[in-house]
């Protein structure tokens, strides 16, 4: 009896075994999303994006800057699908059509000070030896506005205003403090924690002296069919993500 098997039959049998194995070995094509956020939240968001990428294989592209500029960029580009910052500011940017808002936490205004200087309280910015004080944009930056509110409500404006050094963003203030270019500055706790040993330390401002800052990420309608944007938003609610946010004071 002829037991020969035709070559097409052998090939078909081999493919039946190999193809399923290949489908297991080759991961699904990674997706990507673009996130834009206020510069003061760069450190935790960068860490969150890296943690999500490691778990999912997706890529989170990131843009940071003055929140007003970030919103303007988002209006110009539908590819920016995640925008993070002060929830109140995002809420008023209704033209960006957020389909979902994910809360990151409450932002805290602090006064960070240079090495060689120690402040016992935020009111110490009025001391005579605190000669230069950095502050983000008081009209448009979240913590610039909060710093302005604190100075006015604490009745320190008359003493402190002439010492203020205005800059655009929170990281610029922190950088000036670290370099000793200013003695102290108004920033968020997130950036002050991220500065570590490059600064002398920081003190929290009484939260009753400025409007609450709820930090959130808005997911735009343009991201509805983008798995990476939805996946990142879901990841923000996980214990792993919450641990990162807590470590950065949120």
NORDABEL-V792029 format. One record per pair of residues at least 12 apart in sequence whose ideal C-beta (glycine too) atoms are under 7 Angstrom apart, sorted by the first residue. I is the first residue (numbers start at 1). J is the second residue. D is the distance in whole Angstrom. If there is no record, write none. Layout:
i=(I | I)
j=(J | J)
d=(D | D)
This chain:
i=(27 | 30 | 30 | 30 | 31 | 31 | 31 | 31 | 32 | 32 | 32 | 32 | 33 | 33 | 33 | 33 | 33 | 33 | 33 | 33 | 34 | 34 | 34 | 34 | 34 | 35 | 35 | 35 | 35 | 35 | 35 | 36 | 36 | 36 | 36 | 36 | 36 | 37 | 37 | 37 | 37 | 37 | 38 | 38 | 38 | 38 | 39 | 39 | 39 | 39 | 39 | 39 | 40 | 40 | 40 | 40 | 40 | 40 | 40 | 40 | 41 | 41 | 41 | 42 | 42 | 43 | 43 | 43 | 43 | 44 | 44 | 44 | 44 | 44 | 45 | 45 | 46 | 47 | 48 | 48 | 48 | 49 | 51 | 51 | 51 | 52 | 52 | 56 | 58 | 58 | 59 | 60 | 60 | 63 | 66 | 66 | 66 | 66 | 66 | 67 | 67 | 67 | 67 | 67 | 68 | 70 | 70 | 71 | 71 | 74 | 75 | 75 | 78 | 81 | 81 | 81 | 81 | 81 | 81 | 82 | 82 | 82 | 82 | 82 | 83 | 83 | 84 | 84 | 85 | 85 | 86 | 86 | 86 | 87 | 87 | 87 | 90 | 90 | 96 | 96 | 97 | 97 | 98 | 98 | 98 | 99 | 99 | 99 | 99 | 100 | 100 | 101 | 101 | 102 | 102 | 102 | 102 | 102 | 102 | 103 | 103 | 104 | 104 | 104 | 104 | 104 | 104 | 105 | 105 | 105 | 106 | 106 | 106 | 106 | 107 | 107 | 107 | 107 | 107 | 108 | 108 | 108 | 108 | 109 | 109 | 109 | 109 | 109 | 109 | 109 | 109 | 110 | 110 | 110 | 110 | 110 | 110 | 110 | 110 | 111 | 111 | 111 | 111 | 111 | 111 | 112 | 112 | 112 | 112 | 112 | 112 | 112 | 112 | 112 | 113 | 113 | 113 | 113 | 113 | 113 | 113 | 114 | 114 | 114 | 114 | 114 | 115 | 115 | 116 | 117 | 117 | 118 | 118 | 119 | 119 | 121 | 122 | 122 | 122 | 123 | 123 | 125 | 125 | 125 | 126 | 126 | 126 | 130 | 130 | 131 | 131 | 132 | 132 | 132 | 132 | 133 | 133 | 133 | 133 | 133 | 133 | 133 | 133 | 134 | 134 | 134 | 134 | 134 | 134 | 134 | 135 | 135 | 135 | 135 | 135 | 135 | 136 | 136 | 136 | 136 | 136 | 136 | 137 | 137 | 138 | 141 | 142 | 143 | 143 | 143 | 143 | 146 | 146 | 146 | 147 | 149 | 149 | 149 | 150 | 150 | 150 | 153 | 154 | 165 | 170 | 170 | 170 | 171 | 173 | 173 | 173 | 174 | 174 | 174 | 174 | 177 | 178 | 178 | 178 | 189 | 189 | 190 | 190 | 190 | 193 | 193 | 194 | 215 | 217 | 217 | 219)
j=(57 | 57 | 58 | 59 | 58 | 226 | 227 | 228 | 58 | 59 | 61 | 228 | 60 | 81 | 82 | 223 | 226 | 228 | 229 | 232 | 61 | 63 | 79 | 80 | 81 | 49 | 60 | 61 | 62 | 82 | 84 | 63 | 70 | 73 | 74 | 80 | 83 | 64 | 70 | 83 | 84 | 85 | 67 | 70 | 85 | 142 | 64 | 65 | 66 | 169 | 170 | 171 | 143 | 169 | 170 | 171 | 187 | 188 | 190 | 191 | 84 | 190 | 215 | 64 | 171 | 190 | 191 | 194 | 248 | 190 | 244 | 245 | 248 | 250 | 62 | 84 | 62 | 244 | 236 | 241 | 244 | 62 | 240 | 241 | 244 | 232 | 235 | 231 | 228 | 231 | 228 | 228 | 232 | 80 | 137 | 140 | 141 | 168 | 169 | 85 | 86 | 89 | 141 | 142 | 140 | 83 | 85 | 83 | 93 | 96 | 95 | 96 | 222 | 219 | 220 | 222 | 223 | 226 | 229 | 217 | 219 | 223 | 229 | 232 | 96 | 218 | 216 | 217 | 142 | 215 | 142 | 213 | 215 | 101 | 214 | 216 | 216 | 218 | 218 | 220 | 220 | 221 | 218 | 219 | 220 | 219 | 220 | 221 | 224 | 219 | 233 | 216 | 218 | 216 | 217 | 219 | 233 | 236 | 237 | 214 | 216 | 215 | 216 | 217 | 236 | 245 | 250 | 215 | 245 | 250 | 212 | 213 | 214 | 250 | 142 | 188 | 213 | 215 | 250 | 188 | 189 | 204 | 249 | 143 | 146 | 147 | 150 | 186 | 188 | 205 | 210 | 187 | 188 | 189 | 192 | 202 | 203 | 204 | 205 | 125 | 184 | 186 | 202 | 203 | 205 | 174 | 177 | 184 | 185 | 187 | 192 | 195 | 199 | 202 | 177 | 183 | 184 | 199 | 200 | 201 | 202 | 177 | 180 | 183 | 199 | 200 | 199 | 200 | 200 | 183 | 200 | 200 | 201 | 184 | 203 | 203 | 150 | 203 | 205 | 154 | 156 | 156 | 160 | 184 | 156 | 159 | 160 | 183 | 184 | 163 | 183 | 163 | 165 | 182 | 183 | 160 | 163 | 164 | 165 | 182 | 183 | 184 | 185 | 165 | 167 | 173 | 176 | 177 | 182 | 185 | 147 | 164 | 166 | 173 | 185 | 186 | 167 | 168 | 169 | 170 | 173 | 186 | 166 | 168 | 166 | 169 | 213 | 170 | 186 | 187 | 188 | 210 | 211 | 213 | 186 | 209 | 210 | 211 | 205 | 209 | 210 | 209 | 209 | 182 | 187 | 188 | 191 | 191 | 185 | 186 | 187 | 187 | 191 | 192 | 195 | 199 | 195 | 198 | 199 | 204 | 249 | 248 | 249 | 250 | 248 | 249 | 248 | 250 | 233 | 236 | 233)
d=(6 | 5 | 5 | 6 | 5 | 7 | 5 | 4 | 6 | 4 | 6 | 5 | 6 | 5 | 6 | 6 | 5 | 4 | 4 | 6 | 4 | 7 | 5 | 5 | 6 | 7 | 6 | 7 | 5 | 4 | 7 | 4 | 5 | 6 | 6 | 5 | 5 | 6 | 6 | 7 | 4 | 6 | 4 | 6 | 4 | 6 | 5 | 6 | 7 | 4 | 6 | 5 | 6 | 7 | 3 | 7 | 7 | 5 | 6 | 5 | 6 | 6 | 7 | 5 | 7 | 7 | 7 | 4 | 6 | 6 | 6 | 6 | 4 | 7 | 7 | 6 | 7 | 5 | 7 | 6 | 6 | 6 | 6 | 7 | 7 | 5 | 5 | 5 | 4 | 6 | 7 | 7 | 6 | 7 | 7 | 7 | 6 | 5 | 6 | 5 | 7 | 6 | 7 | 7 | 5 | 7 | 7 | 7 | 5 | 6 | 7 | 7 | 4 | 7 | 5 | 6 | 3 | 6 | 4 | 6 | 6 | 7 | 6 | 7 | 7 | 5 | 7 | 4 | 7 | 7 | 5 | 6 | 7 | 7 | 4 | 4 | 6 | 5 | 7 | 6 | 6 | 4 | 4 | 6 | 6 | 6 | 7 | 5 | 6 | 4 | 6 | 5 | 5 | 6 | 5 | 7 | 5 | 5 | 7 | 7 | 5 | 4 | 6 | 6 | 7 | 6 | 5 | 6 | 5 | 3 | 7 | 7 | 6 | 7 | 7 | 5 | 4 | 5 | 7 | 6 | 4 | 6 | 6 | 6 | 4 | 7 | 7 | 6 | 7 | 4 | 6 | 6 | 7 | 5 | 5 | 4 | 6 | 5 | 6 | 6 | 5 | 6 | 6 | 5 | 7 | 6 | 5 | 7 | 6 | 5 | 5 | 7 | 5 | 4 | 7 | 6 | 4 | 7 | 5 | 6 | 7 | 5 | 5 | 6 | 6 | 5 | 7 | 4 | 7 | 6 | 5 | 7 | 7 | 7 | 5 | 6 | 7 | 5 | 4 | 6 | 7 | 7 | 6 | 6 | 5 | 5 | 6 | 5 | 5 | 6 | 6 | 6 | 5 | 4 | 5 | 6 | 5 | 5 | 7 | 6 | 7 | 5 | 6 | 5 | 6 | 4 | 5 | 6 | 4 | 3 | 5 | 5 | 6 | 7 | 7 | 5 | 6 | 7 | 6 | 5 | 6 | 7 | 7 | 6 | 7 | 6 | 6 | 5 | 6 | 6 | 5 | 4 | 7 | 6 | 3 | 7 | 4 | 6 | 5 | 5 | 5 | 5 | 6 | 5 | 5 | 6 | 5 | 6 | 4 | 7 | 5 | 5 | 5 | 7 | 5 | 5 | 6 | 4 | 5 | 7 | 4 | 5 | 5 | 6 | 6 | 5 | 7 | 6 | 7 | 7 | 5)
